[in-house]
Amino acid sequence: MTAALRKRGLDWLLNVYGLLALIYLLLPIAVIIVFSFNNPTGRFNFIWQEFSLDAWTHPFAVQGVGDALRTSIEIAALSTLIATALGTLTALALVRYEFKGRSPVNFFIFIPLATPEVVLGAALLSQFLNWGTPALGFTTILIAHVMFNLSFVVITVRSRLIGFDRSLEEAAQDLGATPWQTFRLVTLPLIMPGVLSAALLAFALSIDDFVITNFNSGSTITFPLFIWGAARVAIQPQIYVIATMIFLVTVAAMIVTVWQQRRADRMAAVRPEEPELALEPAPA
Amino acid sequence: MPVRLRKAALPYLLLLPGLGWLLLFFAIPLVYMALESLKTGTIDTGFQLTWEFSNYTNALRDYDEQFVRSFEYAGLATLVALLIGYPLAYVIAFRGGRWRNALLLMVIVPFFVTYLIRTLSWETILSDSGIVVSTLQSIGVVSEGGRLLDTTVSVVAGITYNFLPFMILPLYASLERIDPRMLEAGYDLYGRRRDVFLRVTLPLSMPGVVAGVLLTFIPAAGDFINAQLLGTPKQFMIGNVIQSRYLVVADYPTAAALSFLLMAFMLIIVIIWARIAGTEALLGTEEERA
């Protein structure tokens, strides 16, 4: 009796603890959303004054924030595109082929992940300073973002490739598909969820990066760099509005990806009847 | 024959662009930084490569305080993250039911808000006139006129918060994989709750603990944003020094030497941790990755 009671009490305690931990994780986000509706009196948006829609109706009223956000989105889009393409090819090579030097390459890909961001940014700056070209700015930020995104893409796509049923490709080849056709019509659609989530991760990492960008930006300003500058001078509620917008867009993208992945998994589970995987008539 | 040759070359061709990018913009920059760390001079007179190894001993002597503080803060934040993260990961894995994915989404939700803004949000929460400080003052935890912002507490709290998901995700992954029948077997053998946890659940979740500790500790030790925004120069870590030596003072040799020292210390700590935690835990995760 007492043992059962104690067990119930422990269960309850554990659940409460978990709930508190979740609240801890979510509290700062709630604060950001709430304070985006604030009408602060001073330069900093730290104390609640009164409810206002001003910042939401004029989100880009702060000088320079619109340009910074646009730069961030451009760099995120381009670096995602490049890193996802290169990373997917690398992952394919690492999972699908036995070749000399595979494990050193595997190891090499992981080192950037285990290196502090400060060091990644500083090392790249050393190189650009020594080369003298390209001039610090958009190009150097882009180069840096592709660099730190690559390893993340490789790992994400690789984990998808590992559970991959190779007999599907063999079947396609048996039916006369060329290697390219096999890749385009069988392999790519099947690993697409992995590629998509890698791209999403790369985009999120890029648009959020401050440390490495800070070292290689020259006079170009991205959204995180803008906030960094603002944090010393003045933080308008507009910054919280834009953060809330980015948050909502990311959550939406995340939910869509998870949903698609589930659909893809279901499709893979009922593979034999799936018409979408049917090949074009094989050339005789 | 040409077909076989093409087949043999194919993996290397696939690797070339990605690996080339990493060589050019990750590996070679480290070489440049190594050379940079052995130069002497100033930004006005230019830097000459004089193989000045004393840059390292000088950097270590001048900034030993920040090095020690970085590893202290990172260690403390990692420990707190483990204490917060393990029970949460446990609840999600064993009690989450069909809400598991939604709960996991909540764990990574902080990543969807820009890092700097998350940290600014803590500045709002912990600010002198905020509700947390006034509550703690009224119950006497914080003295009248005492503050949380600009203290060790706020910096460590910020670091803990910012890297907490890195701790929870691997913990969850290893806990979720545990076969519930293992636990049932433990209970069937008249194991008490504590025994089952200590002898079955905890050992089986060790790979998650090892990975989570590394994933939290490494970025935490190199961080400078939390110390900058939530602290004062008294809380500055080695990341702050590297950042300002490079970007404010333009003392590249010292900054480069500090970067390598940071990497070296990190490597040593990781190796010691692997020794303590047992290599099989580390190798286990490696195997699962491969």
Contacts between the chains, C-beta under 8 A, distances in Angstrom:
chain1	res1	chain2	res2	distance
A	7	B	193	6.8
A	10	B	193	7.2
A	14	B	87	6.1
A	14	B	90	7.2
A	14	B	91	6.0
A	14	B	95	7.9
A	15	B	91	6.2
A	15	B	95	6.8
A	17	B	87	4.9
A	17	B	88	7.5
A	17	B	91	7.6
A	18	B	87	6.0
A	18	B	88	4.8
A	18	B	90	7.8
A	18	B	91	3.5
A	18	B	92	7.2
A	18	B	95	7.8
A	21	B	84	5.1
A	21	B	85	7.4
A	21	B	87	6.9
A	21	B	88	4.1
A	22	B	88	6.9
A	22	B	103	7.4
A	22	B	106	5.8
A	22	B	107	7.8
A	24	B	84	6.9
A	24	B	161	7.3
A	25	B	106	6.6
A	25	B	107	6.4
A	25	B	109	7.0
A	25	B	110	5.8
A	25	B	161	7.8
A	25	B	164	6.6
A	25	B	165	7.7
A	26	B	106	6.4
A	26	B	109	6.6
A	26	B	110	7.8
A	27	B	125	7.0
A	28	B	110	7.1
A	28	B	113	7.5
A	28	B	118	5.4
A	28	B	121	3.7
A	28	B	122	5.9
A	28	B	125	6.6
A	28	B	161	7.0
A	29	B	109	6.4
A	29	B	110	6.6
A	29	B	113	5.5
A	29	B	118	7.7
A	29	B	121	7.3
A	31	B	121	4.8
A	31	B	124	5.6
A	31	B	125	5.9
A	32	B	113	6.2
A	32	B	117	6.1
A	32	B	118	7.8
A	32	B	121	5.1
A	35	B	121	7.9
A	35	B	124	6.3
A	45	B	124	7.2
A	46	B	123	6.6
A	46	B	124	4.8
A	46	B	127	4.6
A	46	B	129	7.8
A	46	B	130	7.4
A	47	B	127	7.1
A	47	B	129	5.7
A	47	B	130	7.7
A	85	B	17	7.9
A	86	B	17	4.7
A	86	B	18	3.9
A	86	B	21	6.1
A	87	B	18	5.8
A	89	B	14	4.5
A	89	B	15	7.4
A	89	B	17	6.4
A	89	B	18	6.1
A	90	B	14	6.8
A	90	B	15	5.7
A	90	B	17	7.9
A	90	B	18	3.7
A	90	B	19	6.5
A	92	B	14	5.5
A	93	B	10	7.9
A	93	B	11	4.3
A	93	B	12	7.6
A	93	B	14	3.7
A	93	B	15	4.6
A	94	B	15	7.7
A	96	B	11	7.6
A	97	B	10	6.8
A	97	B	11	3.7
A	97	B	14	7.8
A	99	B	8	7.7
A	99	B	11	4.4
A	99	B	12	6.9
A	105	B	15	6.6
A	105	B	19	6.6
A	106	B	290	7.4
A	108	B	19	7.5
A	108	B	22	7.0
A	108	B	27	7.8
A	109	B	22	7.1
A	111	B	26	7.7
A	112	B	22	6.9
A	112	B	26	5.4
A	114	B	214	7.8
A	114	B	218	6.1
A	114	B	266	7.9
A	114	B	270	7.6
A	115	B	263	6.8
A	116	B	218	6.5
A	116	B	219	6.7
A	116	B	221	6.8
A	116	B	222	2.7
A	116	B	239	7.3
A	116	B	262	6.2
A	116	B	263	7.3
A	116	B	266	6.9
A	117	B	219	6.9
A	117	B	222	6.1
A	118	B	222	4.9
A	118	B	224	6.7
A	118	B	239	4.8
A	118	B	242	5.1
A	118	B	243	6.6
A	118	B	259	6.8
A	118	B	262	7.3
A	119	B	33	8.0
A	119	B	222	6.8
A	119	B	242	7.9
A	119	B	259	4.7
A	119	B	262	6.4
A	119	B	263	5.8
A	120	B	26	7.2
A	122	B	33	6.5
A	122	B	242	6.1
A	122	B	246	5.6
A	122	B	255	6.2
A	122	B	256	6.9
A	122	B	259	5.0
A	123	B	26	7.6
A	123	B	29	3.8
A	123	B	30	5.1
A	123	B	32	6.9
A	123	B	33	4.3
A	123	B	259	7.0
A	124	B	25	6.2
A	124	B	26	7.9
A	124	B	29	4.8
A	125	B	246	6.5
A	126	B	29	6.0
A	126	B	32	4.3
A	126	B	33	4.3
A	126	B	35	8.0
A	126	B	36	4.7
A	126	B	252	7.0
A	126	B	256	6.2
A	127	B	25	7.6
A	127	B	28	6.4
A	127	B	29	4.0
A	127	B	32	4.4
A	127	B	33	7.7
A	129	B	252	7.3
A	130	B	32	5.2
A	130	B	35	7.9
A	130	B	36	7.7
A	143	B	25	5.6
A	144	B	25	7.2
A	146	B	21	6.2
A	146	B	25	7.7
A	147	B	21	6.5
A	147	B	22	6.7
A	147	B	25	4.4
A	147	B	26	5.5
A	150	B	18	5.7
A	150	B	21	6.2
A	150	B	22	6.0
A	151	B	22	7.7
A	154	B	18	7.0
A	155	B	289	7.8
A	204	B	111	6.7
A	204	B	112	7.2
A	207	B	114	7.8
A	208	B	111	7.5
A	208	B	114	5.4
A	208	B	115	5.6
A	210	B	115	6.1
A	210	B	116	5.8
A	210	B	225	6.8
A	211	B	224	7.7
A	211	B	225	7.3
A	214	B	243	7.2
A	214	B	247	7.0
A	215	B	246	6.7
A	215	B	247	6.9
A	223	B	114	7.0
A	224	B	114	5.9
A	224	B	115	7.0
A	224	B	116	5.4
A	227	B	114	6.8
A	227	B	116	4.5
A	227	B	117	6.4
A	227	B	120	7.3
A	228	B	116	6.1
A	231	B	116	7.0
A	231	B	120	6.4
A	231	B	229	6.1
A	235	B	120	6.5
A	239	B	117	7.0
A	240	B	117	7.1
A	243	B	113	5.7
A	243	B	114	5.5
A	243	B	117	4.4
A	246	B	112	7.4
A	246	B	113	7.3
A	246	B	114	6.6
A	247	B	112	4.9
A	247	B	113	5.1
A	250	B	112	4.0
A	251	B	109	7.2
A	251	B	112	5.8
A	254	B	105	6.9
A	254	B	112	7.3
A	255	B	105	7.9
A	258	B	101	7.0
A	258	B	105	7.8
